[in-house]
Amino acid sequence: MRAAIFLAVTLLVFSQAWGEDPELDKVLDAHCKARAGLVSLRASFTQTTVFTLFDESEEASGEFAFLKPGRIKWSFTSPDSSLTVIDGESAWTVLPHIRQVQKVTLGGSSTDRVMSIIGFGSCGAEMREDFEITLKGEEDGLIILDMVPTSDDIAPYFSTIELGLDPGSYLPVKIVFHEHSGDLMVFEFSDLTPGAQVDAGEFEFSVPEGYELIEY
């Protein structure tokens, strides 16, 4: 499930035309300015996967790192270890329990799409090409943007993606992926440290010995 979500995320990008909602434009402008000034970031995160049909959920947690341009790393540490790395050209998901690495080739606009969906990628008009974005309002002290996919390569994966922005920094602190099945995947960031020391070498990746490589 986790690997599938990350692989699907590689296709994502935002949309809609400027000027239809002045309040939305104001929020997106502030969000874009926050992104433009962000070079690196570290944070802790929790992931909650909700299986609606069975009224069950699973939780995981770990550490997140970002380095401009186009590099992120999700290091899952609990309840088991796994890793997703995006180096600007490729996305790698390491699944130790099955000794497998899943790879998606990115580069260019594809990298922008995956970075945008978690709030650290391209901005402005590029955010509005394949999504309808509306300003949902405030929930739990966060500014919530609703993004509904409209493109054929995005819509099969998610019905809606909610991006929760901190009203002070306008950086993302919560992301909710709504699947068509009704299941949810919720990421929440804490201890955000913009400008943290992040070395480019952290995003260099090679397939561990004894692991099967699956390319998409």
C-alpha positions, 0 to 999 in steps of 0.5 A: 500500500505504502509503495503504491501511494508513493508511486502514484504520487509521482504523477501529480500536479496542481491546477485551476485558473488564477483570479476566480477566488481572491482569497484562494489566490492570496493563500496560493501566493503566500504559499508560493513565496514560502516555497521560493524561499525554502532551500532545505528542510527537516521534519518528523512525520507520522503517517496514518492509513485509514481503511474505511470499510474495515474501520481499521487504521495503521500508523507509521512514523519517521523523518523527512528531508528536503533539498532544493531542487527536486530532492526528498527523503522519507525514512520510515522508522516505525513500526518497520523500516523503509525508505523513499528517495527522490533524487530529481531524476528517479523515485526509489522506494525500498521495502526491506520486508520483501527485499525489493526496490521499486523505481519510477523514472522522473525528471523535469515536470514529473519531479515538479509534480511529485514535489508539488503534491507534498507542498515543496514543488513548482508553484503558480500557474504550474500548480493549476494545470491538472487539478481544481483547487478550492479553499476549504477554509480552516480546520484545527488551525490550518488553512486547507486547500482541496485539490481535485484531480482532473487529468486521466493519469491522476484521477484513477488514484485519488478523488481529492487531496487536502493540503493543510498549510501553517497559517504563519509559514504557509508551509505544508504540515498536513496532507490527506490523500482520499482514495476512491475506495474511501480509504485515507492516507494522512501525513502530518509533519512536526518539528519543521526546521526550514534551512536545516543542514541537509547534504546532497549526498543523503539523496544518492541511492544504490540498490542494496545487495540482494534486493530485487529491482522493479522499474515502472 
